[in-house]
């Protein structure tokens, strides 16, 4: 057992509770937030080293042996996502210092931010389906308040839609959990893998698997994404950034975990269906990104495209495809946060999200313009940036599985992503300068540092891919060989 495994959940919860007690001390909130996220970063790095050298790290809550208690398990896949979450959360928090506003700070923005991170980390680490539901709800309850924090008309309208959709999906989640427990008598994910393999994935079990897929597809904006574009356009940029970077990724993580650990016995049904969902998601997301002339809408539709692309690698169910999905998921967490922070800085400067109302911004803000350009190329998968390697592996995996149509959709929608983001770059930054320094509606003071840091990380993910790839390959191998996870959690290896 390793007590480090639970720290990514405990640290943000304790820091958040301290903030709630000292509500009016905003300096303490900021200091405690940065300290907590730096501690999370350190713990994530230590877990990465331990998993690399000693295998999957586990903790049985309360000392109850699996599958009777709640298990926590940190394999390489979960740890890579923990590390990515810590990095993104830290820079989003620094961005919030200069953008979120005093009113939101005084109404529990920072503790809610940390409670959301605790829910995300718990979802990555838990080995029990009911505890996964609890972590989802912690994350979602924090997001319900964050999306409405500030009380503008558009926020209140979109928060109602967001809450309704997630309440429905959470109810379906409980129904799916109840059916699965009735069939198997367990909710421990490692034990479920063993029991489902023994019972066989018959028609009823596959139906339950598809019900879980429906639930997590709603949360990941996979095909059922109708709620996302307007909901993610409503809150301030830093909240939209953390939502785009992490909330949909938790749904994607869960789909990958469930369909590599538990429901992997009928890939000709489940994984082929995943491929269809991925293709439809990429196509409609790309069409939305190309069709709009609004910065917020373009960015939110690109979130949808990214979700589809990650699932395309899973659908192939090959070593290269899964490797590509893991690498692209890490890349997508970083770059989606970055592109939303960039979009927020642009809107803060020009006072609007409409593309046709400003041009030539690069003359007064060259660093902002070129960072947006780099991020756009990374999201489109242009070499040698971080999106390229993930797209190569996912495409190779789909071709190996003879899903040529899925690989072709991924490549075609990548071009549409590039077009949609270049449309923003060319309209906002290029051309005649129509907005002088004195006419700007806001400032980028304090925003360039976190944006620049995330841009540098995105570039390093591409240029330093050879250093990261061994960890990604280990994560993919663990996903493709469920026995490793099962042995670690159930203690079968000893």
Secondary structure, DSSP 8 states (H G I E B T S, - for coil): --THHHHHHHHHHHHHHHHHHTTT-HHHHHHHHHHHHHHHHHHHHHHHHHHHHH--EEEEGGG--TTTS-EEEE-HHHHHHHHHHHHHHHHHHHHHHTTS-HHHHHTTHHHHHHHHHHHHHHHHHB-BHHHHHHHHHHHHHHHHHHHHTT--HHHHHHHHHHHHHHHHHHHHHHHHHHHHHHHHS--BHHHHHHHHHHH---HHHHHHHHHHHHHHHHHHTSS--TTHHHHHHHS-HHHHHHIIIIIHHHHHHHHHHHHHHTS-TTTTTHHHHHHHHHHHHHHHHHHHHHH--BHHHHHHHHHHHHHHHHHHHHHHTSHHHHHHHHHHHHHHHHHHHHHHHHHHHHHHHHS--BGGG---GGGT-HHHHHHHHHHHHHHHT-TTSHHHHHHHHHHHHHHHTT-HHHHHHHHHHHHHHHHHHHHHHHHHTSSS----GGG-SS--TTTHHHHHHHHHHHHHHHHTHHHHHHHHHHHHHHHH-HHHHHHHHHT---
